[in-house]
């Protein structure tokens, strides 16, 4: 499972918050990603552009 870290404050979430990538989908060329915080309390759905701008990959695996 991919893990991401927030680079900037985004949608009322603080910089440095860690997330798991839960789902990735594509419909007619538009990619959407669903991320959940490590404690599973918050879920956000974002597009590819928002992912690239505001998140950095931390690692992969369990």
N, C-alpha and C positions, 0 to 999 in steps of 0.2 A: 504494500500500500504506500503510495507516495505521501510525503509529508511536506508541508509548505509553511513558511513563516511570513507574516505580514511586514512589508517594508515601510509602509506609511499608515497613518490613521486612515481608516476606511469604514464607512457605514457604521459609525459609533463603536468601532472596535479599535483597540489600541495597537500601536506599532509593536512588533515583537510577538504577537499572539501566534500560537502554533495551530495548524490545521491538518486534518487528514483529507485527502481527495477521496470522496465516497463514490461519486459517479461522474462519468464523462459521456456526453452524447453529442451527436451532430445531426442536424436536420436542415436540408437544403443549404449546405455550406456554412451554417451558423453553429459554432461549437458552444456548448454550455457545460459548466462544471459545477458540481455540488461539493462544497467543503463543509466539514464539521470541526468544531474546536476539539482539542484533545480530550476535554472532559465531557464531550458530546452534548453540551448545553445549548450551543448555538449552531444554526445551519444557515448557510448562505448559498445562493445560486448566482453565478456570475458568468460573463462571457469571456472569450479568449483574450480580448484586449485588456479587460480589467485584471485578469489573472497575470498577464505579462507585466502590467504597470505596477501592480500593488503587492505581488507575492514573489518570493524566491523559494526554489526547491531546497529542502534541507536534506532529504534522503529518501530512500526507498526501502521496502522490506517490512517486516512485522512490526 
